[in-house]
């Protein structure tokens, strides 16, 4: 009986976390204790290929709510207020039907919106980050064990405090992701 319980506990903890990366270039004016964060490449390296900054994402989650979903690419499974994360909100996931393999816009006025939180890396920053760019889904689903796979294409990180959300360019991110939808905590913090 003890052996069976141990095997069940081990299998519950062995869910595939998925793979992915969020990399690029960032220049944050006041990151920690008023000091800037400069994680950039040499000028001869295009922003689209720069990998000076690495979010070190190792936790990927999709949280459905109504017709929308929240996608999290983050370092660790902690709550967002304690970690660094790229968050994409899809207002109506049904609009992705028939659009797999197509490049879709990400921005404040789009069906797919983005935000960057650097709560661990830049704990003193009051910066708001708006995301503008593109994403391409190769696979997408919202049910348990569905695959979510795609590419982040030139996501511009901009000062979100500017009127209209198109402020100064603070960086450019890109990457890819491939994970399964999991239900319950920590993938869905408010799951029953």
C-alpha positions as CSV (number, residue, x, y, z in Angstrom):
1,X,0.0,0.0,0.0
2,X,2.8,2.4,0.9
3,X,4.5,1.7,-2.4
4,X,1.3,2.4,-4.4
5,X,0.8,5.7,-2.6
6,X,4.4,6.7,-3.3
7,X,4.0,5.9,-7.0
8,X,0.8,7.9,-7.2
9,X,2.5,10.9,-5.5
10,X,5.4,10.6,-7.8
11,X,3.2,10.5,-10.9
12,X,1.2,13.5,-9.7
13,X,4.4,15.5,-9.5
14,X,5.9,14.4,-12.8
15,X,3.6,16.4,-15.1
16,X,5.6,17.6,-18.2
17,X,6.3,21.3,-17.6
18,X,6.8,21.9,-21.3
19,X,9.6,23.8,-23.0
20,X,10.1,27.3,-24.2
21,X,12.2,30.4,-24.1
22,X,11.6,34.1,-24.0
23,X,14.8,35.9,-24.9
24,X,15.9,39.2,-26.4
25,X,17.1,42.6,-25.3
26,X,15.9,44.8,-22.5
27,X,16.9,48.3,-21.2
28,X,14.9,49.2,-18.1
29,X,15.6,52.7,-16.7
30,X,15.1,52.1,-13.0
31,X,15.2,48.4,-12.2
32,X,16.5,48.0,-8.7
33,X,17.4,50.8,-6.2
34,X,17.2,53.3,-9.0
35,X,19.8,51.5,-11.1
36,X,19.0,50.7,-14.7
37,X,19.0,47.2,-16.2
38,X,20.9,46.9,-19.4
39,X,20.8,43.5,-21.0
40,X,21.5,44.2,-24.7
41,X,23.5,42.9,-27.6
42,X,26.2,44.7,-29.6
43,X,24.8,47.1,-32.2
44,X,25.7,44.8,-35.1
45,X,23.4,42.0,-33.8
46,X,19.8,42.5,-35.0
47,X,17.2,42.9,-32.2
48,X,15.2,39.9,-33.7
49,X,18.1,37.5,-32.9
50,X,19.6,39.1,-29.8
51,X,19.5,36.7,-26.8
52,X,21.3,38.8,-24.1
53,X,18.2,38.7,-21.9
54,X,16.7,35.3,-20.9
55,X,13.5,35.2,-18.9
56,X,14.5,31.7,-17.9
57,X,11.0,30.5,-18.3
58,X,10.5,27.0,-17.1
59,X,6.8,27.2,-16.2
60,X,4.0,27.5,-18.8
61,X,0.3,27.7,-18.1
62,X,-2.9,28.4,-19.8
63,X,-5.9,29.5,-17.7
64,X,-9.3,29.6,-19.5
65,X,-12.0,32.1,-18.4
66,X,-15.2,32.3,-20.4
67,X,-14.2,32.6,-24.0
68,X,-10.8,34.0,-23.1
69,X,-7.5,32.5,-21.9
70,X,-4.5,33.8,-20.0
71,X,-1.1,32.3,-21.0
72,X,1.8,32.5,-18.6
73,X,5.5,32.0,-19.5
74,X,7.4,32.4,-16.2
75,X,10.3,31.5,-14.1
76,X,8.9,29.0,-11.6
77,X,5.3,28.3,-10.7
78,X,5.0,31.0,-8.1
79,X,2.3,33.7,-8.2
80,X,2.9,36.4,-10.7
81,X,3.6,39.1,-8.1
82,X,6.7,37.3,-7.0
83,X,8.3,36.2,-10.3
84,X,9.3,37.3,-13.8
85,X,6.8,36.5,-16.5
86,X,5.4,37.2,-19.9
87,X,1.6,37.1,-19.9
88,X,-0.5,36.9,-23.0
89,X,-4.3,37.4,-22.7
90,X,-6.4,36.1,-25.6
91,X,-9.8,37.8,-25.4
92,X,-11.6,35.2,-27.5
93,X,-9.7,32.0,-28.1
94,X,-12.3,30.9,-30.6
95,X,-10.9,33.5,-33.0
96,X,-7.8,31.3,-33.3
97,X,-9.7,28.6,-35.2
98,X,-8.6,28.5,-38.7
99,X,-5.6,30.7,-37.9
100,X,-3.0,28.1,-36.8
101,X,0.3,28.7,-38.6
102,X,-0.6,32.3,-39.3
103,X,1.2,35.3,-37.8
104,X,-1.2,37.2,-35.4
105,X,-0.8,40.6,-34.0
106,X,-0.2,41.2,-30.2
107,X,-1.1,44.7,-28.8
108,X,-3.4,46.7,-26.6
109,X,-6.1,47.0,-29.2
110,X,-5.8,43.3,-30.4
111,X,-7.5,40.1,-29.5
112,X,-4.1,39.0,-28.1
113,X,-2.6,41.4,-25.5
114,X,0.6,41.1,-23.7
115,X,2.3,42.3,-20.5
116,X,5.7,41.8,-19.0
117,X,6.2,41.5,-15.2
118,X,9.7,41.7,-13.8
119,X,8.8,41.5,-10.1
120,X,11.8,39.4,-9.1
121,X,14.4,40.9,-11.4
122,X,13.3,44.6,-11.0
123,X,11.5,44.6,-7.6
124,X,11.7,48.4,-7.2
125,X,10.5,49.3,-10.7
126,X,7.1,51.1,-11.1
127,X,7.4,50.7,-14.9
128,X,4.4,49.5,-16.9
129,X,5.3,47.4,-19.9
130,X,3.2,47.2,-23.0
131,X,3.8,44.5,-25.5
132,X,3.4,45.0,-29.3
133,X,4.4,42.4,-31.8
134,X,3.4,39.0,-33.3
135,X,2.7,35.4,-32.3
136,X,2.2,32.3,-34.4
137,X,0.4,29.3,-33.0
138,X,1.1,25.9,-34.4
139,X,-1.1,24.0,-32.0
140,X,-3.7,25.4,-29.5
141,X,-6.4,24.0,-27.2
142,X,-7.9,24.8,-23.9
143,X,-8.8,21.4,-22.5
144,X,-6.6,19.2,-20.2
145,X,-3.7,17.6,-22.1
146,X,-4.2,19.8,-25.2
147,X,-1.0,21.0,-26.8
148,X,-0.1,24.6,-27.1
149,X,2.8,25.3,-29.4
150,X,4.1,28.4,-31.2
151,X,6.6,31.1,-31.8
152,X,6.9,34.6,-30.3
153,X,7.9,37.0,-33.1
154,X,9.4,40.4,-32.4
155,X,7.5,41.3,-29.2
156,X,8.4,45.0,-28.6
157,X,8.5,45.9,-24.9
158,X,7.4,49.5,-24.7
159,X,6.8,52.0,-21.9
160,X,3.1,51.4,-21.1
161,X,2.6,54.7,-19.3
162,X,2.6,56.6,-22.6
163,X,-0.7,57.9,-23.9
164,X,-2.1,55.1,-26.2
165,X,0.4,52.6,-24.8
166,X,3.0,53.1,-27.5
167,X,5.8,54.6,-25.5
168,X,9.5,54.4,-25.7
169,X,11.0,51.1,-26.9
170,X,12.6,49.3,-23.9
171,X,13.4,46.0,-25.6
172,X,12.5,43.3,-28.1
173,X,11.7,39.7,-27.1
174,X,11.3,36.6,-29.1
175,X,11.1,32.8,-28.5
176,X,9.0,29.7,-28.7
177,X,6.9,27.5,-26.5
178,X,5.5,23.9,-26.5
179,X,3.5,22.7,-23.5
180,X,0.4,20.8,-22.5
181,X,-2.6,22.3,-20.7
182,X,-2.7,21.2,-17.1
183,X,-5.6,21.8,-14.7
184,X,-5.5,22.7,-11.1
185,X,-2.9,24.5,-9.0
186,X,-0.3,25.9,-9.7
187,X,-1.3,26.1,-13.4
188,X,-4.7,27.7,-12.5
189,X,-4.4,29.4,-9.2
190,X,-8.1,29.8,-8.7
191,X,-9.1,26.3,-9.8
192,X,-11.6,24.4,-7.6
